[in-house]
């Protein structure tokens, strides 16, 4: 999935540069992109994150209790941005930072029944993932033709995520219940890359932009509700946090 969205970003960049090159024959009117700007954005984010929660007994994974969550939902995203452009002939260099709402929330539960060492059991493993905001600090390299600006962008990204797994095992012979809870609540740093285009109208510009954001991973161990140190039991989880964004932008230059 990650490779698909990186390829999409490269394709958008190539199309933008191709359009800019074809438009280079147009006489540049002297439209000036230089200066500070404030803006807002709104669009759709696609969750490409993955979360795994598993359970091990005597070092072997209990496949019936392995649970995975592959983010495939779309959610609203929107926020504010601040930046500065330097124009040199038709080349435009810039820096931009933004801070945005992100509405990801997903969960999955897996139930199982079986027998280990002659003991019958029933069990469940629930995993969940939430992400509510992210930001970026990026450089931009663009090509201006009259009121149009085509650009590629990339840099640092950061964002907040919460992920957890809850495992419950019931010994059907004794009716004893054992629970393992574990979670990660963290702000991760990573990277972003993308491309876009803008159209300038006086001191305003309207645009559309694509970003792929990779914020790394988080791991955790689940703690049990009772002392089971005499047994070789392990419960753990990990989450990879990444997503794609397509958004419209509106910026006021001053």
C-alpha positions as CSV (number, residue, x, y, z in Angstrom):
1,X,0.0,0.0,0.0
2,X,2.8,2.4,0.9
3,X,4.5,1.8,-2.5
4,X,1.2,2.5,-4.3
5,X,0.8,5.9,-2.6
6,X,4.5,6.8,-3.2
7,X,4.0,5.9,-6.9
8,X,0.9,8.1,-6.9
9,X,2.8,11.0,-5.5
10,X,5.6,10.5,-8.1
11,X,3.0,10.4,-10.8
12,X,1.3,13.7,-9.6
13,X,4.7,15.3,-9.5
14,X,5.6,14.2,-13.0
15,X,2.3,15.4,-14.4
16,X,2.7,18.8,-12.7
17,X,6.2,19.2,-14.0
18,X,5.1,18.1,-17.5
19,X,2.3,20.6,-17.5
20,X,4.6,23.3,-16.2
21,X,7.2,22.5,-19.0
22,X,4.5,22.6,-21.7
23,X,3.3,25.9,-20.3
24,X,6.8,27.4,-20.3
25,X,6.3,28.7,-23.8
26,X,3.6,31.0,-22.4
27,X,4.8,34.6,-21.8
28,X,5.2,35.1,-18.0
29,X,3.0,38.0,-16.9
30,X,5.1,38.9,-13.9
31,X,2.7,37.5,-11.3
32,X,4.7,37.7,-8.0
33,X,4.6,34.6,-5.6
34,X,7.1,36.1,-3.2
35,X,6.0,36.8,0.4
36,X,4.4,35.4,3.5
37,X,1.0,33.8,3.5
38,X,-1.6,32.3,5.8
39,X,-4.0,29.7,4.7
40,X,-6.5,26.9,5.4
41,X,-7.0,23.5,4.0
42,X,-9.7,20.8,4.0
43,X,-9.9,17.4,2.3
44,X,-9.9,13.7,2.8
45,X,-7.3,11.4,4.5
46,X,-7.0,7.7,3.7
47,X,-5.7,5.6,6.6
48,X,-3.0,3.1,5.5
49,X,-1.9,2.2,9.1
50,X,-1.5,-1.4,10.3
51,X,-1.9,-2.7,13.8
52,X,-1.0,-6.2,15.0
53,X,-1.9,-7.8,18.4
54,X,-0.7,-11.4,19.1
55,X,-0.5,-13.9,22.0
56,X,2.3,-16.4,22.6
57,X,2.2,-19.6,24.7
58,X,5.5,-21.3,25.4
59,X,7.1,-19.1,22.7
60,X,4.6,-20.2,20.0
61,X,2.1,-17.8,18.6
62,X,-1.5,-18.7,19.2
63,X,-2.8,-18.1,15.6
64,X,-6.4,-18.2,16.8
65,X,-5.7,-15.1,18.8
66,X,-3.7,-13.2,16.3
67,X,-5.6,-10.0,15.4
68,X,-4.8,-7.4,12.7
69,X,-6.2,-4.1,11.8
70,X,-5.5,-2.7,8.4
71,X,-6.7,0.9,8.1
72,X,-8.7,1.4,5.0
73,X,-11.2,4.0,6.0
74,X,-11.4,7.6,4.8
75,X,-11.9,10.5,7.2
76,X,-12.1,14.3,7.1
77,X,-9.0,16.4,7.6
78,X,-8.6,20.1,7.8
79,X,-6.3,22.7,9.3
80,X,-4.3,25.9,9.0
81,X,-0.9,26.7,7.3
82,X,1.8,29.3,7.3
83,X,4.6,29.8,4.8
84,X,6.9,31.9,2.7
85,X,7.8,31.9,-1.0
86,X,10.9,33.2,-2.8
87,X,10.5,33.7,-6.5
88,X,13.5,33.8,-8.9
89,X,12.3,34.2,-12.5
90,X,10.0,31.2,-12.8
91,X,11.5,29.1,-10.0
92,X,9.7,29.4,-6.6
93,X,11.3,28.1,-3.4
94,X,9.3,28.0,-0.2
95,X,8.9,26.7,3.3
96,X,5.5,25.8,4.8
97,X,4.2,24.4,8.1
98,X,0.7,23.3,8.9
99,X,-1.3,21.8,11.8
100,X,-4.4,19.7,11.1
101,X,-7.3,17.7,12.5
102,X,-7.3,14.0,11.6
103,X,-10.4,11.9,12.2
104,X,-9.2,8.3,12.2
105,X,-10.9,5.7,14.5
106,X,-11.1,2.0,13.9
107,X,-11.3,-1.3,15.8
108,X,-11.5,-5.1,15.2
109,X,-12.3,-8.0,17.5
110,X,-11.4,-11.7,17.0
111,X,-12.9,-14.5,19.1
112,X,-11.6,-18.0,19.4
113,X,-12.2,-21.3,21.1
114,X,-9.7,-24.2,21.5
115,X,-7.7,-26.5,23.7
116,X,-4.2,-26.1,24.9
117,X,-2.5,-28.9,27.0
118,X,-5.9,-30.5,27.4
119,X,-7.4,-27.4,28.8
120,X,-10.5,-26.0,26.9
121,X,-10.6,-22.2,26.6
122,X,-12.5,-19.3,25.0
123,X,-10.8,-16.1,24.2
124,X,-11.1,-12.7,22.4
125,X,-8.6,-10.2,21.1
126,X,-9.7,-6.6,20.4
127,X,-7.4,-4.1,18.8
128,X,-8.2,-0.4,18.1
129,X,-6.5,2.6,16.5
130,X,-7.2,6.3,16.8
131,X,-5.4,9.4,15.4
132,X,-6.7,12.9,15.9
133,X,-4.1,15.4,14.6
134,X,-0.9,15.8,12.6
135,X,1.4,18.5,11.3
136,X,4.2,19.0,8.8
137,X,7.2,21.2,8.2
138,X,8.1,21.1,4.5
139,X,10.2,22.6,1.8
140,X,8.6,23.4,-1.6
141,X,10.2,23.7,-5.1
142,X,7.9,25.1,-7.7
143,X,7.7,26.3,-11.3
144,X,5.5,29.4,-12.0
145,X,3.8,30.2,-15.2
146,X,1.7,33.3,-15.1
147,X,-0.8,32.8,-12.3
148,X,-0.2,29.0,-12.1
149,X,2.3,27.4,-9.7
150,X,3.3,23.7,-9.9
151,X,5.3,22.3,-7.1
152,X,6.7,19.3,-5.3
153,X,7.0,19.3,-1.5
154,X,8.6,17.2,1.3
155,X,10.0,17.3,4.8
156,X,9.2,16.4,8.4
157,X,5.8,15.3,9.8
158,X,4.5,14.6,13.3
159,X,1.3,13.3,14.7
160,X,-0.6,11.8,17.6
161,X,-1.9,8.2,17.7
162,X,-3.5,5.8,20.2
163,X,-3.4,2.1,19.7
164,X,-4.3,-0.8,22.1
165,X,-5.0,-4.5,22.3
166,X,-7.2,-6.2,24.9
167,X,-7.0,-10.0,25.3
168,X,-9.3,-12.0,27.4
169,X,-8.9,-15.8,28.0
170,X,-11.4,-17.9,30.0
171,X,-10.4,-21.4,31.3
172,X,-13.6,-23.2,30.5
173,X,-12.8,-25.9,33.0
174,X,-12.3,-23.7,36.1
175,X,-14.0,-20.5,34.7
176,X,-10.9,-18.5,35.7
177,X,-10.6,-15.3,33.6
178,X,-7.3,-13.8,32.5
179,X,-6.9,-10.4,30.9
180,X,-4.0,-8.7,29.1
181,X,-4.2,-5.0,28.3
182,X,-1.6,-2.9,26.5
183,X,-1.5,0.3,24.6
184,X,0.6,3.1,23.0
185,X,-0.3,6.8,23.3
186,X,2.4,8.7,21.5
187,X,3.4,11.6,19.3
188,X,5.5,10.2,16.5
189,X,7.8,12.0,14.1
190,X,8.3,10.9,10.5
191,X,8.4,12.3,7.0
192,X,6.1,13.4,4.2
193,X,6.3,13.9,0.4
194,X,3.8,15.2,-2.1
195,X,2.9,17.6,-4.9
196,X,0.3,20.2,-5.8
197,X,-0.6,23.2,-7.9
198,X,-2.0,26.7,-7.1
199,X,-3.7,29.5,-9.0
200,X,-3.1,33.0,-7.9
201,X,-5.9,35.7,-7.9
202,X,-4.6,39.0,-6.7
203,X,-3.2,38.3,-3.2
204,X,-5.1,35.0,-2.9
205,X,-4.2,31.6,-4.2
206,X,-6.4,28.5,-4.5
207,X,-4.9,25.0,-4.9
208,X,-5.1,21.3,-4.6
209,X,-2.4,19.1,-2.9
210,X,-1.5,15.5,-2.3
211,X,0.6,14.3,0.6
212,X,1.8,10.9,1.8
213,X,2.7,10.8,5.5
214,X,4.7,8.1,7.3
215,X,4.9,8.5,11.1
216,X,6.8,5.4,12.0
217,X,5.7,2.8,14.5
218,X,5.0,2.1,18.1
219,X,5.3,-1.2,20.1
220,X,3.9,-2.3,23.5
221,X,3.6,-5.3,25.8
222,X,0.3,-6.3,27.4
223,X,0.1,-6.5,31.2
224,X,-2.0,-9.3,32.8
225,X,-4.6,-8.8,35.5
226,X,-3.0,-11.6,37.6
227,X,0.5,-12.8,38.2
228,X,1.3,-15.5,35.6
229,X,5.0,-15.3,35.8
230,X,5.2,-19.0,36.4
231,X,3.8,-19.5,32.8
232,X,5.5,-18.6,29.5
233,X,2.7,-16.3,28.3
234,X,3.2,-13.2,26.3
235,X,0.9,-10.7,24.7
236,X,2.1,-7.8,22.6
237,X,1.2,-5.4,19.9
238,X,2.6,-2.9,17.3
239,X,1.2,-0.2,15.0
240,X,2.6,1.4,11.8
241,X,1.2,4.9,11.4
242,X,0.8,6.2,7.8
243,X,-1.8,7.8,5.7
244,X,-2.5,9.8,2.5
245,X,-4.2,13.2,2.1
246,X,-5.9,15.0,-0.8
247,X,-6.9,18.5,0.1
248,X,-7.9,21.9,-1.2
249,X,-6.0,24.9,0.0
250,X,-6.8,28.7,0.2
251,X,-4.0,31.1,1.0
252,X,-3.9,34.9,1.7
253,X,-0.5,36.4,0.8
254,X,0.7,39.6,2.5
